[in-house]
């Protein structure tokens, strides 16, 4: 099925075809593929590239680098264009299920070295860290890494070659939902919090003992 450049949207993550209600961002068209195992060349759109570059202190230099090395991962600072919530891959899948089944969906999402990287609003990482430390029921949530201002994250390449390795500890990662807009909609701390809590409360989900540990590095 043909699709717009850079389009990688969650398809029936919860086994339910209907879209969740859209709140404050454009309704998207789902691809009829399994985004977790789909093996193809994945692209970030030109507008999405501009958004990623805006996170850097030197966006023009960043884009020049990508022009010569589109298959190389990059390190970008958080706090300017986005924050990032890093979570265990399996739990991250459940959180995405929740965001699309009962919430407004998600912004860009990446997989890197066995973890799911959820791109969120700037400032959301420290707020989520405080919420998880304060709310008693948040003890059910597995350990998360909340990357905000002062932190940096490795983002997947703008393009991914066919059959590139995705195993934990290997490869450059991949986009689950590739950036496609110059100003993408990003979830805030409260949206992510409730999705995490609902995902953690799913029957049969193993939860580590003790309270959630949320750090920034």
C-alpha positions as CSV (number, residue, x, y, z in Angstrom):
1,X,0.0,0.0,0.0
2,X,1.6,3.4,-1.0
3,X,2.1,5.8,1.9
4,X,3.5,9.3,2.3
5,X,7.2,9.7,2.9
6,X,8.1,9.2,6.5
7,X,4.8,7.7,7.5
8,X,5.1,4.9,10.1
9,X,1.9,4.8,12.1
10,X,0.8,2.2,14.7
11,X,-1.6,-0.3,13.1
12,X,-4.1,-2.0,15.4
13,X,-1.7,-2.0,18.4
14,X,-4.6,-3.3,20.6
15,X,-6.2,-5.4,17.9
16,X,-8.9,-2.8,17.4
17,X,-9.0,-1.1,14.0
18,X,-10.9,2.1,15.0
19,X,-8.9,5.3,15.6
20,X,-9.0,6.9,19.1
21,X,-10.4,10.4,19.2
22,X,-7.9,13.0,18.0
23,X,-7.2,15.8,20.4
24,X,-5.3,18.8,19.1
25,X,-3.5,17.1,16.2
26,X,-4.2,15.9,12.7
27,X,-6.0,12.5,12.3
28,X,-3.6,10.0,10.8
29,X,-4.0,7.1,8.4
30,X,-2.8,3.8,9.6
31,X,-0.7,1.5,7.5
32,X,-1.8,-2.2,7.2
33,X,1.5,-3.5,8.6
34,X,2.8,-4.7,11.9
35,X,5.0,-1.8,12.9
36,X,7.0,-4.0,15.4
37,X,8.3,-6.4,12.8
38,X,8.0,-4.7,9.5
39,X,11.3,-5.0,7.6
40,X,11.7,-2.2,5.0
41,X,13.5,1.1,4.4
42,X,12.2,3.6,6.8
43,X,12.4,7.3,6.2
44,X,12.0,10.5,8.2
45,X,10.2,13.1,6.1
46,X,11.9,16.4,5.2
47,X,9.6,18.2,7.7
48,X,10.4,15.6,10.4
49,X,14.1,16.1,9.7
50,X,13.7,19.8,10.2
51,X,12.0,19.2,13.6
52,X,14.7,16.8,14.7
53,X,17.5,19.3,13.7
54,X,15.8,22.0,15.7
55,X,16.7,20.2,18.8
56,X,20.4,20.8,18.1
57,X,22.2,24.1,18.9
58,X,23.4,24.0,15.3
59,X,20.5,22.7,13.2
60,X,22.1,23.5,9.8
61,X,25.2,21.6,10.7
62,X,23.1,18.7,11.8
63,X,21.2,18.6,8.5
64,X,24.5,18.8,6.6
65,X,25.7,15.8,8.5
66,X,22.6,13.8,7.8
67,X,22.9,14.6,4.1
68,X,26.2,12.8,3.9
69,X,25.3,10.1,6.5
70,X,21.6,9.4,6.4
71,X,22.1,5.8,7.8
72,X,24.0,6.9,10.9
73,X,22.4,7.4,14.3
74,X,22.7,10.8,15.9
75,X,22.9,12.2,19.5
76,X,20.5,15.1,20.1
77,X,19.9,17.2,23.3
78,X,16.6,17.1,25.1
79,X,14.7,20.1,26.5
80,X,14.5,22.3,23.4
81,X,12.3,20.5,20.8
82,X,11.4,17.5,22.9
83,X,12.0,15.4,26.0
84,X,12.3,11.6,25.8
85,X,10.9,8.9,28.1
86,X,12.8,5.6,27.8
87,X,11.1,2.5,28.9
88,X,11.6,-1.3,28.6
89,X,10.6,-2.4,25.1
90,X,7.8,-4.7,26.2
91,X,6.3,-2.2,28.6
92,X,6.7,0.5,26.0
93,X,4.6,-1.5,23.6
94,X,1.8,-1.7,26.2
95,X,2.0,2.1,26.8
96,X,1.7,2.7,23.1
97,X,-1.4,0.4,23.1
98,X,-2.9,2.5,25.8
99,X,-2.1,5.8,24.1
100,X,-3.8,4.8,20.9
101,X,-6.7,2.7,22.4
102,X,-7.9,5.2,25.0
103,X,-6.0,8.4,24.5
104,X,-4.9,10.9,21.8
105,X,-2.2,8.7,20.2
106,X,1.5,9.6,20.2
107,X,4.2,11.6,18.6
108,X,7.4,10.1,17.2
109,X,8.5,6.8,18.8
110,X,11.8,5.0,18.4
111,X,13.3,1.6,19.4
112,X,16.9,1.6,20.5
113,X,18.9,-1.2,22.2
114,X,15.9,-3.0,23.7
115,X,14.1,0.1,24.8
116,X,11.2,2.2,23.6
117,X,11.9,5.9,23.3
118,X,8.7,8.0,23.5
119,X,9.2,11.6,22.4
120,X,7.2,14.0,24.6
121,X,6.7,17.7,25.2
122,X,9.7,19.7,26.4
123,X,9.5,19.9,30.2
124,X,7.4,16.7,30.4
125,X,10.4,14.5,31.6
126,X,11.0,16.3,35.0
127,X,7.3,16.6,35.5
128,X,6.7,12.9,34.9
129,X,9.6,12.1,37.3
130,X,7.9,14.2,40.0
131,X,4.5,12.6,39.4
132,X,5.8,9.1,39.6
133,X,7.6,9.9,42.8
134,X,4.6,11.4,44.4
135,X,1.6,9.3,43.3
136,X,1.3,6.2,45.4
137,X,-0.2,4.0,42.7
138,X,2.8,4.7,40.4
139,X,4.7,2.1,42.3
140,X,3.3,-0.4,39.8
141,X,5.2,1.2,36.9
142,X,8.5,-0.4,35.8
143,X,11.7,1.8,36.0
144,X,11.7,4.6,33.5
145,X,14.4,6.9,32.3
146,X,13.1,10.5,31.9
147,X,15.5,12.5,29.7
148,X,15.0,16.3,29.9
149,X,17.0,19.5,29.7
150,X,20.7,18.7,30.2
151,X,20.4,15.1,28.9
152,X,21.0,13.8,25.4
153,X,19.6,10.8,23.6
154,X,20.7,8.7,20.6
155,X,18.1,8.8,17.8
156,X,17.8,6.3,14.9
157,X,19.0,7.2,11.4
158,X,16.8,9.2,9.0
159,X,16.8,6.1,6.9
160,X,17.1,2.4,7.8
161,X,18.6,-0.1,5.4
162,X,16.6,-3.3,4.7
163,X,17.2,-6.0,7.3
164,X,19.4,-3.9,9.5
165,X,19.8,-5.5,13.0
166,X,17.4,-4.5,15.7
167,X,18.5,-6.9,18.5
168,X,19.3,-5.4,21.9
169,X,22.8,-4.1,21.9
170,X,23.1,-4.1,18.1
171,X,22.3,-1.8,15.3
172,X,21.4,1.9,15.2
173,X,17.8,1.4,16.3
174,X,14.7,2.2,14.2
175,X,11.7,4.5,14.1
176,X,8.4,2.9,15.2
177,X,6.6,6.2,14.4
178,X,8.9,8.3,12.3
179,X,8.8,12.2,12.6
180,X,6.8,13.6,9.7
181,X,5.8,17.1,10.8
182,X,7.8,20.3,11.5
183,X,5.7,20.8,14.6
184,X,4.5,17.3,15.7
185,X,2.0,16.8,18.4
186,X,3.7,15.5,21.5
187,X,2.1,14.0,24.6
188,X,2.5,15.7,28.0
189,X,3.4,14.3,31.3
190,X,-0.1,13.6,32.5
191,X,-1.0,11.7,29.3
192,X,2.0,9.5,29.6
193,X,1.5,8.9,33.3
194,X,-2.0,7.6,32.8
195,X,-1.0,5.4,29.9
196,X,1.9,4.0,32.0
197,X,-0.5,3.3,35.0
198,X,-3.1,1.6,32.8
199,X,-0.4,-0.5,31.0
200,X,1.1,-1.6,34.4
201,X,-2.4,-2.6,35.7
202,X,-3.0,-5.0,32.8
203,X,-3.7,-8.5,34.0
204,X,-0.8,-10.8,33.9
205,X,1.8,-8.0,33.5
206,X,4.9,-8.8,35.6
207,X,5.9,-5.8,37.7
208,X,9.3,-5.3,39.4
209,X,9.2,-5.1,43.2
210,X,9.4,-1.7,44.7
211,X,8.5,1.8,43.6
212,X,9.2,3.1,40.1
213,X,12.7,4.5,39.6
214,X,12.7,7.6,37.4
215,X,16.0,9.2,36.5
216,X,17.3,11.7,34.0
217,X,20.4,10.0,32.7
